[in-house]
Amino acid sequence: MTQPSTPDAHAAGERPDDRLSRFRLDAYSSEQLYRQLYRALRAAILSGDFSEGESIPSENQLRDQFGIARTTVRNAMALLVSEGLVQQVRGRGTIVSHRPISHNIWNFGSFTELARRQGQRPVTKVLEHRVEGGELLLVRARGLANEATVSWLNVDTSQLDLALYPGLETYDFAAQSLYEVLRRDYDRHPLRSELLLTVVPPSKRLREVFGPAPDVPGYLCASGDVLDADDRLVERTSIVYAPAVQMKFATRWGRDTAPA
């Protein structure tokens, strides 16, 4: 079994890259090693540690630095290539092909906290709550109460590693905020998210929650990872939004990365 990476994992190989020294891989986590490496490299690229056109460490360097198999490195690279963050160039290696851009989605985060700040009453309906493969799978419909009615705004799915959160499956998340529980009882503080926006087709469950919408070809879905200040995985999430929900984006380019 591949052991968790340590600062000495590179002892017999190439010099480690200091820009990746803050990242650690955990072989005992339910998250596969290649996904952990992918997230680490992605975070380093998006934070500007590796610049546009710069080569990232080679397969051998990453293998030695993290003490992992070459296949693990290749699987992580394949995810970066598919996302368009890097490209593999013969004779040059793997090159960063992404201009760093910062995005904010105003209404992503703790739904309960957001609603309370706006003076509204949040309502949560648990659609699924089960343990599967050492993880808690939690699916909730989230809405706002308005007198006798509820406007359902999203359906979110959370996957949480019970090795990190023992006993989490015993909580009633129709009555409690997930993020409040993680902070209060597990000292895990969600800080940022890495999300991919896609459109998902209307399913029977989504139609039941949001109501009939014959003219809606699909729903906006934000899916990805929620991380803490140390870039540790807090949860994997997928949030599907009702057609009435509006998103506001802000994009900021740095001086050296402004679009032509």
Summary of the structure (lengths in Angstrom):
residues: 260
radius of gyration: 20.4
end to end distance: 48.6
largest distance: 67.4
contacts: 702
relative contact order: 0.13
helix: 26%
strand: 32%
